[in-house]
Amino acid sequence: MHLDKDKPEVIFDYLQEIGFLAPEETIRSAEKAGEGNMNYTLRIHTSSRSFILKQARPYVEKYPSIPAPVERAQKESSFFQVAGQWPDVGDRLPRLLNFDPQNHLQIIEDLGEGADFSLYYQREKHFPEAELRTLLHFLKALHVQSRNHQPKEDFSNRAMRELNHLHIFDFPFQSDNGLNLDEIQPGLQSLASRTVHQHPGLQKKALALGQRYLADGDTLLHGDFFPGSWLQTNHGLFIIDPEFCFRGEAAFDLGVCLAHLRFCGMHWQPILSLFVSHYGAFDQMACQEFAAIEILRRLYGVAQLPLDLNLQEKAALTWEAINFLSN
């Protein structure tokens, strides 16, 4: 079944066929739910309730020319099922209502109208410390509970990690990758040529960190812990989109988080101090190195952010990241 908001009759027939709708329940509307990169996601309103349909297709939804493993839907559904049972984790996740492995389609609890934290990239408002504490408490609980419980499910998520490895640790550092950065921002290609594409040893360092990312670990990670995965609703803060989940180093989740807080206008040392206060002990060197890679790949890779930064500001962030990786 190919999910399509313009074909509600097909959606209705499908939901009836799998027994998800009550006998008298009808579909009143189907609308896009957010602008995620990876999947096709709809909010369905019926005569009695609402819910989310999320389908993984064999490509990245925002970039159809990029192949992507459909198995990500199964990994995400397993994350919801397993981590959803853990204290201080499950209450921050939407509930999985149904998973159809044949169509790579999840039915997920509708958390209601809300907004992710991408607005803080504009740096017009300070990132709220109360919400950051909540995010760090969630991350600590996820990491600790996963080490304590050691679930039997296979969370290697190898195919998604291979895709992510290419776009985080490899592609942005290739001078001949074919991406026209000037289409993103005039002058960005020249900045890349003077920095990430010419700095000696940077590509080697990135690939070495990439091997650590690919190595299996003992901690279940969210895998994409950034403002687009943090949803503020009338019922509180929730964590969504764990399709990149895998077992690895806790420092990767923390590093990604650090990088995006830096994009939101926070500074390196205050972020690390908050991490120590609300997460606890962690590998600070690895966290900072993963953060530096995340900053560079978001500036010079495919997965761009809604940043309001001029070239001088991007150059300053670039050298900040390179200096961390050069130590």
N, C-alpha and C positions, 0 to 999 in steps of 0.2 A: 504494500500500500504506500503510495507516494503522497505524503502529506501536502495539502494545498489549501490555503485559506479561502480560495475562490471556489472550492468544491465542497461546501458543507454537507451536501448529500452523500458524498463518498465517505466523509468522516463519520456521519451518522450511521451509515451502513456498517462501517468497520467497528464502531463502538458497540453497536447492537450485536454484531457477530461474535465478539469476544465476551459478551455478557456484562459489559461495564455500565450500560444504561438501564435504568428502571423501565418497566413496561410502558409507562405513560410519559417518560422523559423525552423532551425534544431539544434540539440545538437552536439557540436563538442568535448566536453570533460566534464568529471565529476571527481573531485578530492577532497580528504579530505581537509577541511578548518580548520586548527588548530587541536590541540590535547586537546580539552576540556574534562572534566571528565564526564559531565552529559548526553550529547546528541550526536546523529549521525548527523554530519554537513558536507555538501558538497558545493563546489563552482562549479556552472554550467556555462560553456561557450557555448553560442549558436552562430549562424551565425551573430548575430547582437548585443549581449550584454552579460553581466554576472550577476549572482545573487546567493544568498545563500539559500540552502534548509536545514532546521533544524528540525529534527524529535525527539520528546520525546518518549522514549520507557518505558515499565513498569519496568525498572531497570536502574541502573547507568551504562552508556556506558563503562566507564573504569573499573568498578567492577561489572560485570553482576550478581554476587551472591547477590548484595544488591538491594532489590526492591526499586522503586521510583515511585511516582505518575505521571501519564501522564498528569494530569491537569496542570502541570507546564508550558506547552506550551501555554495554554489559558491565564494564569496569565501573562506570559511574553508578549504575543501579546497585552493584555489589557494595560500593562505598556507602550508599544511603542505607542499605539493609544492615550492614555490619556496624559502621560507626554510629548509625542512628540509635543504637541500643546503649551506647556508652554515656555515663554521666558527664554532664557539662559539655557534651558534644552534640548528642541527638537533639537537644532543645534548641540548637542553633541551625539545624538542617531542616529543609522541607521534607515531608513524608513522601516516600515512593508508594504510589497507589497501584501501579501495575507495570510490568515490563514484558514486552513482546520481543524475544530475541530474533525471530524470523524477520521482522520489519525494523529491528533496531530502534524501537520506539518505546519511550517511557511515558507514563502518565504520572504526573507529580502534583503534589498539593499546590494550590494557588495561594500564595502568601498575601494576595491583595495588592492594591496599588502601592508602589514604592519606587525608590530610586537608588541606583548604586552610588558609589562614592567618587565617580569620575569628575564631579563638579569641583573637587578640591585640586585637580590639576591646574585650574585657573588661578590658584593661589590668592583668591580674593578673600577667602575665609581660612582661619587656622583649622587644621585638622583637629577634631574634637578629641581630647585626651580620654574622656570616658569611653568613647567608642573604641579607641585604640586599646584601652585596657581590656575591653570585652573581646576584641579580636585576638589579643595575645593570650588571654585565658583559654579561649577556644583552641588555639593552636597548641598550647602546652597540654591541654587535656587530650587532644587528638594524638599527639606524639606519645605521651606517657601511657595512655590507655592501649594504644596499639602495641607498645612494647610489652605491656603486662598481659594482654590477652592473646597475642600471636594468632590471629584468625587463620583458618585453613584456606580461605579463598586465595586465589592466585592474583596478587596485586602487582605482578611484575610490569604489566602494561607496556610490554616491550615495543610494540609497533608505534604507540603514541610517543614513547620516549625517543625512539629513533627520529621521528618527525620533529619533535621539539629540539632534540640535539642539533639537528641541521640548522634550524632557524635561530637558535640561541648562541651556539658555540662555534659555528662554522661559517654559514652564509654571510653574516654581516661583516666578517673580516676578510672576505675574498674581494680583491680589488676588481676582478672581472666577473662579478656575479650577475651582471646584466640589469640590476635594479637602478633606475634613474632617480637618484635622490633629489635632483633639482625639480622634479615634478611634485615632490612633497614640499620642498621649500627652496627657492632659488639660492644658490650658493652652498647648499648642503653637500653636494657632490665634491666640491673643492675642499670643504672642511674635512670630509672623510678621507680624501686623498692625502691631506697633510697630517692626518692623525692616525686613525685606526688602520688605514691601508699601508702606512709607511713605517709605523713604529716597530723597531726591531724586537722580535721575540713575542709580540702581543698575540699573534695568531697561534703560536706554539703554546702559550700560556692558556689561551681560551680552549684549545683542544684538550689540554691536560685536565682542565676543570671539567670539560665535557665527559671525559672518561670517568671521573668521579660521579657525575650525574648518571651515567649509564650503569654504574656498579650497583648491585643489589645491596640493600641495607636492612636494618631491623625495625625501621620506623615508618609507619604509614603517613605519607605526606598528602596534602591537598593537591600540590603540584602546580597551582596557578593562583597563588594567594596574593591577589592584587585588587585594587578598588573596583574593578568590573565584576568581581566575584563576591563583593560585600554589599548586601542589600538591606537598606533601611526601610522598614515598613511600619504600619500603625501598631503592629504586634511586636516590634523590636527589631534587632539586627539579626540577619540570617546570612549564612554562607552557602553559596550556590556553585554550580558548575565544577564539580570535582572530577571531570573526565580525564584530567591529566594525572590523577592520583597514582602513586607507586610507592614501593618500599625503598627508601634511600636514606640520605643524610638530612637530619632535621635542619641543618644550616641552610639547605636550599630554600625551603619555605620561608625561613627568616630573612634570607638574603633578598629574595624577590620582594618581600614586604618592605624591607629597608629601602630598596631602590625606589619603590613607588612612593613611599613617604617622602623621600628626597625630592622626587618630581613634584610633590604637593607643597614643597616649600620648607619642609623641616630640614634640620641640619644633622649631620652624621652623628656626632657625639651625643647630643640629646636623645636621638632615636635609640642608640645603643644603651644609654642609661635607662630608658623606659623599658627596653627589652629585658635588661637585667632585673629591673624591679618587678615586672609583671609576667615574665616568662621564666626567669631563673637562669641557671648556668647553661651556656651553649658555646660552641666553637666560634669565637668572634672573628678569628682570621678567615675561616671558611665562609662565614656569613658575609663579611665585607667583600671577599673576592667574588662570590656569587652575585652580590648586589652590583658590583662594578660591571660584571658581564651583562647583567640585566639592563643596566643603564645604557650601555653601548648598543646592545641589540635592539632596544626600543628606539634609539636615535637613528640607527643606520640599517635596520632590518625591515622586513615586510610588515610586521605587526606594530604599526604606528599607534600612538596615543593622541588624544585631543589636547596636546600641550600648547600653551601660549608662551613660547620661548623664542626669542630672537636668536640669530646665529652666534652672537657673542655669548649669550647665556648657554647655548648648547656647547660651544667650545669650552667654556669653563667647566661644565659638567663632564665633558669628554676627558679633559686632562685630569680632573679629579679622579675619575674612574681608572684611567690609565696609570696614574701614580700608585693607586692601591694595588694594581696588578703587577707593578714593576718592583715592588718592595721585596 
